[in-house]
Amino acid sequence: MTAYWIAQGVGVLAFAVGITTFINRDERRFKLQLAGYSAIIGLHFFLMGATPAGFSAELNAVRTVISLRTRSVWIMSLFIALTLGLGLAKFTHLMELLPIVGTVASTWALFRCKGLTTRCVMWCSTACWVTHNFWLGSIGGTLIEGSFLIMNGLNIIRFWRMQKRGIDPFLVEKKVQEQE
């Protein structure tokens, strides 16, 4: 088995882990599952030779876990600086800017947004990543991010419709926050 197919296998594993991430309405479970997915897809990108995307994905994993504990602007700024520093240091093609832009947007969303707004910004971030992954030739990365784009988009519509009917789709999240 070649290194290429091992890398693709890790990408498919990330697909299996990440496929249900955006269905979660509970913010904690959503973020933990997103962190696990990010760690695996980061390994996939390093194995594919896409170092800027690998750094961005691994930073995503750490950042997502930390965002469970704090919404500090300073911590958010640190992760944005790390993303820009590590990503821009190794980029060689304009398409490699997309995961960096996507990571900066999702970092902002996880630290500064809640509920439906988080998912909308994450959807835009996903659009950056799916475009990059298709360009890179990442089978698992394109499948998962394309699935995220569709699933998150459908859930955004579903949650928005619930809100229009007077139902708070994130009530579970708010009850947990009140108990803490």
C-alpha positions as CSV (number, residue, x, y, z in Angstrom):
1,M,0.0,0.0,0.0
2,T,1.4,3.4,-1.0
3,A,1.7,6.4,1.3
4,Y,-0.9,8.1,-0.9
5,W,-3.5,5.5,-0.2
6,I,-2.7,5.5,3.5
7,A,-3.3,9.3,3.5
8,Q,-6.5,8.8,1.6
9,G,-7.6,6.1,4.1
10,V,-7.0,8.6,7.0
11,G,-9.2,11.1,5.1
12,V,-12.0,8.5,4.8
13,L,-11.6,7.8,8.5
14,A,-12.1,11.5,9.2
15,F,-15.2,11.4,7.0
16,A,-16.6,8.6,9.1
17,V,-15.9,10.6,12.4
18,G,-17.2,13.9,11.1
19,I,-20.3,13.0,9.2
20,T,-22.8,13.6,12.0
21,T,-21.0,16.6,13.6
22,F,-23.5,19.4,12.5
23,I,-26.6,17.4,13.6
24,N,-25.7,18.1,17.2
25,R,-27.7,20.8,18.8
26,D,-25.8,20.5,22.1
27,E,-22.8,23.0,21.7
28,R,-20.4,20.8,23.8
29,R,-21.0,17.6,21.9
30,F,-20.8,19.6,18.6
31,K,-17.5,21.1,19.5
32,L,-15.9,17.8,20.9
33,Q,-16.9,15.9,17.7
34,L,-15.6,18.7,15.6
35,A,-12.3,18.7,17.4
36,G,-11.9,14.9,16.9
37,Y,-12.7,15.3,13.2
38,S,-10.2,18.2,12.9
39,A,-7.4,16.2,14.5
40,I,-7.8,13.3,12.1
41,I,-8.2,15.4,9.0
42,G,-5.1,17.4,10.0
43,L,-3.1,14.1,9.9
44,H,-4.6,13.4,6.5
45,F,-3.4,16.7,5.2
46,F,0.1,16.3,6.5
47,L,0.2,12.9,4.9
48,M,-1.0,14.5,1.6
49,G,1.8,17.0,1.8
50,A,-0.6,19.9,2.4
51,T,1.3,21.5,5.4
52,P,-0.7,24.7,5.7
53,A,-4.0,22.8,5.7
54,G,-2.5,20.3,8.2
55,F,-1.5,23.1,10.6
56,S,-4.9,24.8,10.2
57,A,-6.8,21.6,11.0
58,E,-4.7,20.7,14.0
59,L,-5.0,24.2,15.3
60,N,-8.8,23.8,14.7
61,A,-8.8,20.7,17.0
62,V,-7.0,22.4,19.9
63,R,-8.9,25.7,19.4
64,T,-12.3,24.0,19.4
65,V,-11.6,22.2,22.7
66,I,-10.3,25.4,24.3
67,S,-13.4,27.3,23.1
68,L,-15.4,25.0,25.4
69,R,-13.7,26.6,28.4
70,T,-13.4,30.2,27.4
71,R,-14.7,32.8,24.9
72,S,-11.7,35.1,25.6
73,V,-10.9,37.6,22.8
74,W,-7.2,37.2,23.7
75,I,-7.3,33.4,23.3
76,M,-9.2,33.8,20.0
77,S,-6.6,36.3,18.8
78,L,-3.8,33.9,19.7
79,F,-5.3,31.2,17.6
80,I,-5.9,33.5,14.7
81,A,-2.3,34.7,14.9
82,L,-1.1,31.1,15.1
83,T,-3.2,30.1,12.1
84,L,-1.9,33.1,10.0
85,G,1.7,32.5,11.1
86,L,1.9,28.8,10.6
87,G,-0.3,28.8,7.5
88,L,1.3,31.7,5.7
89,A,4.8,30.5,6.5
90,K,4.4,27.4,4.3
91,F,1.9,28.3,1.6
92,T,3.0,28.1,-2.0
93,H,-0.2,28.5,-4.0
94,L,-3.1,30.9,-3.6
95,M,-5.6,28.0,-3.1
96,E,-3.7,27.2,0.1
97,L,-5.1,30.5,1.5
98,L,-8.6,29.0,1.6
99,P,-8.1,26.8,4.7
100,I,-6.4,29.7,6.4
101,V,-9.3,32.0,5.7
102,G,-11.8,29.2,6.7
103,T,-9.9,28.6,10.0
104,V,-9.8,32.3,10.9
105,A,-13.6,32.5,10.2
106,S,-14.4,29.4,12.2
107,T,-12.2,30.5,15.1
108,W,-14.1,33.8,15.3
109,A,-17.4,31.8,15.1
110,L,-16.5,29.4,18.0
111,F,-15.3,32.2,20.3
112,R,-17.7,35.0,19.5
113,C,-20.9,33.5,18.1
114,K,-23.7,31.2,19.4
115,G,-26.3,28.9,17.9
116,L,-27.4,29.6,14.4
117,T,-24.9,32.3,13.8
118,T,-22.1,29.9,14.6
119,R,-23.4,27.4,12.1
120,C,-23.7,30.1,9.4
121,V,-20.1,31.2,9.8
122,M,-19.0,27.6,9.9
123,W,-20.8,27.0,6.7
124,C,-18.8,29.8,5.0
125,S,-15.6,28.3,6.5
126,T,-16.6,24.9,5.1
127,A,-17.0,26.4,1.6
128,C,-13.4,27.5,1.8
129,W,-12.2,24.0,2.9
130,V,-14.2,22.0,0.3
131,T,-12.8,24.2,-2.5
132,H,-9.3,23.6,-1.2
133,N,-9.8,19.9,-0.7
134,F,-11.1,19.4,-4.2
135,W,-8.2,21.4,-5.6
136,L,-5.8,19.2,-3.6
137,G,-7.3,16.0,-4.7
138,S,-8.3,14.9,-1.2
139,I,-11.0,12.3,-1.6
140,G,-11.9,12.0,2.1
141,G,-11.5,15.7,2.7
142,T,-13.7,16.7,-0.3
143,L,-16.3,14.1,0.7
144,I,-16.5,15.2,4.4
145,E,-16.4,19.0,3.7
146,G,-18.9,18.6,0.9
147,S,-21.1,16.6,3.3
148,F,-20.6,19.3,6.0
149,L,-21.6,21.9,3.5
150,I,-24.9,20.1,2.7
151,M,-25.7,18.8,6.2
152,N,-24.9,22.1,7.9
153,G,-26.8,24.0,5.2
154,L,-29.9,21.8,5.7
155,N,-29.6,22.1,9.5
156,I,-29.3,25.9,9.3
157,I,-32.5,25.9,7.3
158,R,-34.2,23.5,9.7
159,F,-33.1,25.5,12.8
160,W,-34.1,28.8,11.1
161,R,-37.6,27.4,10.4
162,M,-37.9,26.2,14.0
163,Q,-37.0,29.7,15.2
164,K,-39.6,31.2,12.8
165,R,-42.2,28.9,14.5
166,G,-41.2,30.1,17.9
167,I,-39.2,27.0,18.8
168,D,-35.7,27.5,20.1
169,P,-33.6,24.7,18.6
170,F,-30.7,25.5,20.9
171,L,-32.7,25.3,24.2
172,V,-30.7,22.2,25.2
173,E,-27.5,24.3,25.0
174,K,-29.0,27.1,27.0
175,K,-30.2,24.8,29.8
176,V,-26.8,23.3,30.1
177,Q,-25.2,26.8,30.3
178,E,-27.6,27.8,33.0
179,Q,-26.7,24.8,35.1
180,E,-22.9,25.6,34.9
